[in-house]
Amino acid sequence: MIRFCTRIAPSRHAVCLRLLAPVDAMHADAASPAPDDRDPATKQRHAVAAWTKLENWLGQGDKISAGMTKRVVLDDVLCADPAGLIESLRDVSHGLKGRKFPRI
């Protein structure tokens, strides 16, 4: 037998209402980011372009350090090679600053 939930709205107990109500007045100031009015296709295109740039910057070093750097930064894995991590992050820093990559 299949049972369906007939409640769509959350319970109206005091605890639920306290969780649903905003704690502070909502406002925007100069420090808050501007709203992103781009359409989803443009957001996706920009995200792919940014990821490609990052992959290019990480690709300036060796593949092992690039993969380890992504695991450390994105997945919060323990760093096995601190020197490789620093070198990969240095490559990303060079890319962000628009510098040319040093050749060995």
N, C-alpha and C positions, 0 to 999 in steps of 0.2 A: 504494500500500500504506500502510495506517495503522499507525503504531507506537504502542503504549501504554507508558506509564511504569509499571513494576511497583513502583518504590520509593515508599513513602508517607512514611516517616520520613527525616529528613535523614541525611547521611553521618555515620559515627561517627569521623571523623578527629579528631585532637587539636585542630585549629583550630576545627572545628565544635562540639566539646564545650565549648571555652573560650568561644565566642560564646553558647552556649545556657545556660551556667551563670551564675547571678547573681553579680555582682562583690562586692556588699556584702550584709550581712544585711538582709533586708527587715523593716521595722518601721514603725509608725505612731506619730506623736506629735501634740502639740497643733497644730503648724504644718501638718500635712498635712490636705488636705481630707477631709471626711466622705464615705463611700461614698454614691453616688446610687442609692437603692433604688426610685426611681419607675419605673413601667411605661413602655414606649416611647411609648404614646399621650399620657401626661401630659407626658413630656419634649418631644414634638413640639408639643403645645399651648402649653407655656411658651416654647418657642423662637420660635414664630410670634408670640406676644404680645410678646415682647421685641423682635423685629424690627419689629413694627408700631409700638411706642413709638419706636424709633430713627428709623424713617421719619417719624413725626410731628414729632419734634424737628428732624430735618434739613429738614423741610418748612417750618419757620418762616422759613427764609431763602429765597433764590432757587433755582430748579431747577438752574441751571448749577453753583453752588457745592456743592449737595448731591450731585450726580452726581460732580463732581470729588473731593469728600471721600471718597466711597465707593471710587473708583478708587485714590486715594492710600493710604487705610488698608487696604483689603482686597487690592488687587492690586499694591501697592508701586510705583505709577506716579509719575514725577516730577511734582511740584506745579507747575502753571502759574500759579496765582493764590494766593499765600500769604495775602493779606488775606481772600479768600473762604474758604480753609481754616480760618483762625483764627476767623472769624465762625461757620462751621458747627460747629466744635468747641466754641465758646462756647455755642451753642444746645444742644448735647448736654449740656454741663456744667450749664446751667440746668435742663434736664429731669431730670438725675440728682439734682440738689439739691432738686428740687421747687419751684423758683422760677417765678414768672410770667415770660413772655417779654416783653422790652421792645418796645413798639410804636413805630414811627417816625412 
